[in-house]
Amino acid sequence: MFDHISIVGILVPRRAELGPRVQEVLTRHGDAILSRTGLPDGNKENGIITLTLDADRKRAEAIVADLSAIPGVTAASLPLR
């Protein structure tokens, strides 16, 4: 069923400012996203997003690269299969 599963963690500082840019990237790659969970930190200025992807390694790396290209945003992936 799922051939290529990866987990992606994203740290988003200044959510109000950078959130829309992160959302643009996620929308562009929406066909590869199986699930998304987002949590604000205590002061709600920063956020953490966790994605589960069904994407080959090359696609997962492209998504992480697109997210990491946003200044201040940190993204990393862990391939599971």
Beta strands, then each sheet from edge to edge (+ up, - down):
strand 1: 5-12
strand 2: 33-40
strand 3: 47-54
strand 4: 74-79
sheet 1: 2+ 3- 1+ 4-
end
